[in-house]
Amino acid sequence: MPPTSPALRAGLLTALATLILDQASKLWLLFVFDIGRRGAVAVTPFFDLVLAWNTGISYGWFSDSGPVGQMVLIAVKAAAVVALAIWMAKSQTRLATVALGLIIGGAIGNAIDRFAWGAVVDFALLHVEIAGQTYNWYVFNLADVAIVAGVAALLYDSFLGVPAAKAP
């Protein structure tokens, strides 16, 4: 087995930590906190814990795809994880490698849900009340947070990170 660079190890550890935190939070909410029985739980004036089973992809798209659609989504996610892992192995910066680890860990966490439950376990709801009207964000989970943070870090690294050295 070839040696791994410190940056690649950081990316792999980030993916593993993201996956563990995501799955642990979901299992704790389902089986210890019993969010399904409790219903919505207000944590702060702008944050609630709720249980939402997302059978679709981002924002619930393709939620009516059935079991065959779920398997197709898992296959697409698996192909994306492989492509991201190849990118991570070839990455030139530590930030990009860690960002890809966040995305990979989040994608695997949501794929495990889809395989185990037939849907992704979402539980975090942000909301704000303005002039008597409540506005809700989409319900999400830690894997979603990791994916968004990873994409943001990749964008930062691409546009504002340290420029690559020019070849002679």
Residue, then its C-alpha position, 0 to 999 in steps of 0.5 A: m500500500p503506498p504511503t499517504s500524504p499528511a493532507l490525504r490522511a487529514g482528508l480521510l480522517t475528516a471524512l471518517a469523523t464526519l460520517i461518525l458524527d452524522q450517524a451518531s447524531k441521527l441514531w441518538l435522536l432516533f433511539v435515545f432522544d426518541i424524536g419520533r415520539r416527542g415531535a418538534v422540540a424548540v431548542t432556541p427561538f430560531f432552532d427546533l429539532v424535528l424528524a423528517w424522512n427525506t426520500g428525495i435528494s436536496y430539498g426533497w426533489f425526486s421524493d416520489s421515486g420509489p424503491v428503484g429510484q432510491m437504488v438509483l440515488i444510492a448508485v449515483k451517490a456511490a459514483a460521486v463518492v468515488a470521483l470525489a475520493i480520486w479528486m481528494a487523492k490528487s488534491q494539491t492543498r490541505l484545505a481542498t483535501v479536508a473539504l473533500g473529506l467533509i463532502i465524502g463523509g456527508a455523502i456516505g452518511n446520507a447514503i447509509d440512511r437511504f440504504a438503511w431506512g429508505a430515506v435520509v434522516d433530517f432533524a434540524l430546522l432553522h426558522v425566523e418570525i418576521a411581522g407575525q409570519t414564520y419563515n422556515w429553512y429546509v430541515f437538514n442534518l449534520a451530513d448536509v452541514a458538512i457537504v455545504a461547508g465542504v463546498a464552501a471551502l472548495l470555493y474559497d480554496s479555488f478562488l481565494g486560496v494560495p495560488a499554485a506556483k507557476a511552472p518555469 
